[in-house]
Amino acid sequence: MMSTVDIEYLRSWIGTEKVIADDLGLFPARALASVLDHDVLPDTGDALPPSWHWMYFLDTPSSSSTGADGHPKKGGFLPPVPLPRRMWAAGTLQIDRPLVLGCPGHRKSIIRSIELKEGKTGALVVITIEHALYQNDHLCILETQNLIYRDMPNDPTLLPRGDPAPTDVDWVKTVVPDSVLLFRFSALTYNGHRIHYDRDYAVKEEFYPALVVHGPLLATLLLDMVGVQVAHRRVEKFRFRAIRPIFDCAPFKVCGNHRGEQLNLWAVDHDGFIAMTASADLG
């Protein structure tokens, strides 16, 4: 497969830019607050919590521009990588100031790098995208997003054993996922990938055992826990990395500890293995 990926052609997309404006209206933030069971809904002028900007500045591909898997067809802003399975593998948020609800802003996105690598399951294409989010011409958030493309398995395979979760825990919350939670998060982020809401597709076409919990949803749940545990502090930097998938067939946990000015965070699947690691620097 390495030989069938024309990496030099794909790299011609490096430097491609896209700008999306948004008025940062109330509905997405209020809907997400409800999904997360918040007692108080946000209002105009409130600061948007970290990661909630993922409900805004959304690409909205038409039905004819959407592939069979629910993702946008390739070859627009993102290059036509000839590998079918895509995942949001990691990301970093550098937050200079929070976005404010009801204040128009824009996001400028640019493809920074495209790399071809060899992974355990074969060829991988790694795309790094930088998103710069502005309000009133001030850079509020600088985000780095890492996408990975890889080949599709030919049949169901068991996940290998993962790394056990840390035992040095200050906070832990159990989350019981279901198809309603996943559907709502997909809708709020305009994420059409069918592995998150179409069980037949997820199981029969991509050979997952159940619906897949979104990586950004795990990251949002980790940050939501931070907002509860250290509500008086502001997150200045957040990093996360997906390790293994979590499915909607069993409860999972979001955990963390507080060490100095840094929070160590992780999500744990029902087998006790780490599914996502993250860290947050406090201001």
C-alpha positions as CSV (number, residue, x, y, z in Angstrom):
1,M,0.0,0.0,0.0
2,M,2.9,2.4,0.6
3,S,3.7,2.2,-3.1
4,T,0.1,3.2,-4.1
5,V,0.1,6.4,-2.0
6,D,1.5,9.2,-4.1
7,I,2.7,11.2,-1.2
8,E,4.3,14.0,-3.3
9,Y,1.0,14.6,-5.1
10,L,-0.8,14.7,-1.7
11,R,1.8,17.1,-0.4
12,S,0.7,19.6,-3.0
13,W,-2.2,20.3,-0.7
14,I,0.2,21.7,2.0
15,G,-0.5,25.4,2.4
16,T,-4.1,25.1,1.4
17,E,-6.3,27.5,3.3
18,K,-9.9,27.8,4.2
19,V,-11.8,30.5,6.2
20,I,-15.2,30.0,7.8
21,A,-17.1,32.8,9.6
22,D,-19.6,32.2,12.4
23,D,-21.8,34.4,14.6
24,L,-21.4,32.0,17.6
25,G,-25.1,31.8,18.3
26,L,-26.6,30.4,21.5
27,F,-28.2,27.2,20.3
28,P,-25.1,24.9,19.8
29,A,-23.7,25.9,23.2
30,R,-27.0,25.5,25.0
31,A,-27.6,22.1,23.2
32,L,-24.2,20.8,24.3
33,A,-24.7,22.0,27.8
34,S,-27.9,20.0,27.9
35,V,-26.1,16.9,26.4
36,L,-23.6,17.2,29.2
37,D,-26.4,17.6,31.8
38,H,-25.4,21.1,32.9
39,D,-27.9,22.7,35.3
40,V,-27.2,26.2,34.0
41,L,-27.4,27.0,30.3
42,P,-24.9,29.5,28.7
43,D,-26.1,33.0,27.6
44,T,-25.0,35.7,25.2
45,G,-21.7,37.2,26.4
46,D,-20.6,34.1,28.3
47,A,-17.2,32.6,27.6
48,L,-17.3,29.4,25.6
49,P,-15.7,26.5,27.5
50,P,-12.6,24.9,26.0
51,S,-13.3,22.6,23.1
52,W,-16.9,23.9,22.7
53,H,-15.8,25.8,19.6
54,W,-16.0,22.4,17.9
55,M,-19.7,23.1,17.6
56,Y,-18.9,26.2,15.5
57,F,-17.0,27.1,12.3
58,L,-18.3,23.9,10.8
59,D,-17.9,22.6,7.2
60,T,-21.3,21.8,5.8
61,P,-20.8,19.6,2.7
62,S,-23.8,19.0,0.6
63,S,-25.3,15.5,0.2
64,S,-23.8,15.1,-3.2
65,S,-20.4,16.0,-1.7
66,T,-20.6,13.4,1.0
67,G,-19.1,9.9,0.7
68,A,-20.7,6.5,1.5
69,D,-19.1,6.6,5.0
70,G,-20.7,9.9,5.8
71,H,-17.5,11.9,5.5
72,P,-17.1,14.6,3.0
73,K,-15.7,13.3,-0.3
74,K,-11.9,13.8,-0.6
75,G,-10.2,16.3,-2.9
76,G,-11.5,19.6,-1.6
77,F,-9.7,21.2,1.3
78,L,-8.4,17.8,2.4
79,P,-6.3,15.8,-0.2
80,P,-7.7,12.7,-1.9
81,V,-5.9,10.2,0.4
82,P,-6.4,6.7,-1.1
83,L,-6.9,5.1,2.4
84,P,-10.5,4.7,3.5
85,R,-10.5,4.8,7.4
86,R,-10.0,8.3,8.9
87,M,-9.7,9.2,12.6
88,W,-8.9,12.4,14.5
89,A,-5.9,11.1,16.4
90,A,-4.6,14.0,18.4
91,G,-4.8,17.7,18.9
92,T,-3.6,20.7,20.9
93,L,-5.4,23.9,21.9
94,Q,-3.5,27.0,22.9
95,I,-6.1,29.3,24.4
96,D,-5.1,33.0,24.7
97,R,-8.6,34.1,25.6
98,P,-11.9,32.2,25.4
99,L,-14.4,32.8,22.6
100,V,-17.5,34.8,23.6
101,L,-21.0,33.7,22.7
102,G,-22.9,36.1,20.4
103,C,-19.7,37.8,19.1
104,P,-19.0,37.0,15.4
105,G,-15.6,35.4,14.6
106,H,-13.8,33.4,12.0
107,R,-11.6,30.4,11.7
108,K,-8.6,30.3,9.3
109,S,-7.5,26.8,8.6
110,I,-4.3,25.7,6.8
111,I,-2.8,22.3,6.1
112,R,0.7,22.4,7.6
113,S,2.1,18.9,6.8
114,I,1.3,15.6,5.1
115,E,3.4,12.5,6.0
116,L,3.4,8.9,4.9
117,K,4.3,6.4,7.6
118,E,4.2,2.6,8.2
119,G,2.1,1.5,11.1
120,K,1.3,-1.8,12.7
121,T,-1.7,-2.3,10.3
122,G,0.1,-0.9,7.2
123,A,0.5,2.5,5.6
124,L,-0.7,5.6,7.4
125,V,-1.1,9.1,6.1
126,V,-0.9,11.8,8.8
127,I,-2.2,15.3,8.0
128,T,-1.6,18.2,10.4
129,I,-4.0,21.1,10.2
130,E,-3.7,24.4,12.0
131,H,-6.8,26.3,13.0
132,A,-6.6,29.9,14.1
133,L,-9.8,31.3,15.7
134,Y,-10.4,35.0,15.9
135,Q,-12.9,37.4,17.4
136,N,-12.5,41.2,16.9
137,D,-9.3,40.5,14.9
138,H,-7.7,39.0,18.1
139,L,-6.3,35.5,17.9
140,C,-8.2,33.6,20.7
141,I,-7.4,30.0,20.1
142,L,-4.6,28.3,18.0
143,E,-5.4,24.7,17.4
144,T,-3.4,21.9,15.9
145,Q,-5.4,18.9,14.6
146,N,-3.8,15.6,13.6
147,L,-5.8,13.3,11.2
148,I,-4.8,9.8,10.4
149,Y,-5.9,7.8,7.3
150,R,-5.4,4.0,7.1
151,D,-6.6,1.0,5.3
152,M,-9.9,-0.8,6.2
153,P,-9.8,-4.2,7.8
154,N,-11.2,-7.2,5.8
155,D,-13.0,-8.8,8.8
156,P,-13.7,-8.2,12.5
157,T,-10.6,-8.4,14.7
158,L,-10.2,-8.2,18.4
159,L,-8.5,-5.2,19.8
160,P,-5.1,-6.1,21.4
161,R,-4.6,-5.6,25.1
162,G,-3.9,-1.9,25.9
163,D,-2.1,-0.1,28.6
164,P,-3.7,-0.2,32.1
165,A,-5.0,3.1,33.5
166,P,-3.0,5.0,36.2
167,T,-4.0,4.4,39.8
168,D,-3.0,7.9,41.0
169,V,-6.5,9.3,40.5
170,D,-8.0,12.5,42.1
171,W,-11.2,12.6,40.1
172,V,-13.2,10.0,38.2
173,K,-16.6,10.0,36.5
174,T,-18.4,7.1,34.9
175,V,-20.1,7.8,31.6
176,V,-22.8,5.5,30.2
177,P,-22.8,6.0,26.4
178,D,-25.8,5.3,24.2
179,S,-26.8,6.0,20.6
180,V,-28.7,9.1,21.6
181,L,-25.6,10.7,23.1
182,L,-23.5,9.9,20.0
183,F,-26.2,11.0,17.6
184,R,-26.6,14.4,19.3
185,F,-22.9,15.0,19.4
186,S,-22.6,14.0,15.7
187,A,-25.4,16.5,14.9
188,L,-23.9,19.3,16.9
189,T,-20.6,18.9,15.1
190,Y,-22.1,18.2,11.7
191,N,-20.1,14.9,11.8
192,G,-21.7,12.5,9.3
193,H,-19.3,9.6,9.9
194,R,-21.7,6.7,10.2
195,I,-19.6,4.7,12.7
196,H,-21.1,7.0,15.4
197,Y,-24.8,6.5,14.8
198,D,-25.4,3.8,12.1
199,R,-24.9,0.5,14.0
200,D,-25.3,-1.7,10.9
201,Y,-22.7,0.3,9.0
202,A,-20.2,0.4,12.0
203,V,-20.4,-3.4,12.5
204,K,-20.9,-4.7,9.0
205,E,-18.8,-2.2,6.9
206,E,-16.0,-1.0,9.3
207,F,-16.1,-4.2,11.5
208,Y,-16.4,-2.4,14.8
209,P,-18.2,-4.3,17.6
210,A,-20.6,-1.4,18.2
211,L,-21.0,2.3,17.7
212,V,-17.7,4.3,18.2
213,V,-17.6,7.1,20.8
214,H,-16.2,10.2,19.1
215,G,-12.6,11.2,20.1
216,P,-13.6,14.9,20.4
217,L,-16.5,13.8,22.7
218,L,-14.0,12.0,25.0
219,A,-11.8,15.2,25.0
220,T,-14.9,17.3,25.7
221,L,-15.9,15.1,28.6
222,L,-12.4,15.3,30.1
223,L,-12.5,19.1,29.9
224,D,-16.0,19.2,31.3
225,M,-14.6,17.3,34.3
226,V,-11.9,19.9,34.6
227,G,-14.5,22.6,34.6
228,V,-16.2,21.0,37.5
229,Q,-13.1,20.2,39.6
230,V,-11.2,23.5,39.1
231,A,-13.9,25.9,38.1
232,H,-12.0,28.9,39.4
233,R,-9.0,28.3,37.0
234,R,-8.7,28.8,33.3
235,V,-7.3,26.2,30.9
236,E,-4.5,27.8,28.8
237,K,-3.3,24.8,26.9
238,F,-4.9,21.4,26.3
239,R,-3.4,18.4,24.5
240,F,-5.0,15.0,23.8
241,R,-4.2,11.8,22.0
242,A,-6.5,8.9,21.1
243,I,-5.0,5.5,22.0
244,R,-7.8,3.0,21.4
245,P,-11.6,3.2,20.6
246,I,-14.4,3.2,23.1
247,F,-17.8,1.8,22.1
248,D,-21.3,2.4,23.2
249,C,-21.8,-1.2,24.5
250,A,-20.4,-0.5,28.0
251,P,-19.7,2.3,30.5
252,F,-16.3,4.0,30.5
253,K,-14.6,6.5,32.9
254,V,-13.0,9.9,32.5
255,C,-10.3,10.5,35.1
256,G,-7.7,13.0,36.2
257,N,-5.3,14.3,38.8
258,H,-3.9,17.7,39.6
259,R,-0.2,18.2,39.9
260,G,1.0,21.7,40.3
261,E,-0.2,23.9,37.4
262,Q,-0.9,20.8,35.2
263,L,-3.7,18.4,35.0
264,N,-3.2,14.9,33.8
265,L,-6.3,13.4,32.2
266,W,-7.3,10.1,30.7
267,A,-10.3,8.1,29.5
268,V,-10.6,4.4,30.4
269,D,-12.6,1.7,28.6
270,H,-14.6,-1.0,30.3
271,D,-11.6,-3.3,30.3
272,G,-9.5,-0.8,32.3
273,F,-7.3,0.1,29.3
274,I,-6.4,3.7,28.5
275,A,-8.4,5.0,25.5
276,M,-7.2,8.6,25.5
277,T,-4.6,10.6,27.3
278,A,-4.6,14.4,27.8
279,S,-3.1,17.2,29.8
280,A,-4.1,20.7,30.6
281,D,-2.1,23.7,31.7
282,L,-3.8,26.1,34.0
283,G,-3.6,29.9,33.9
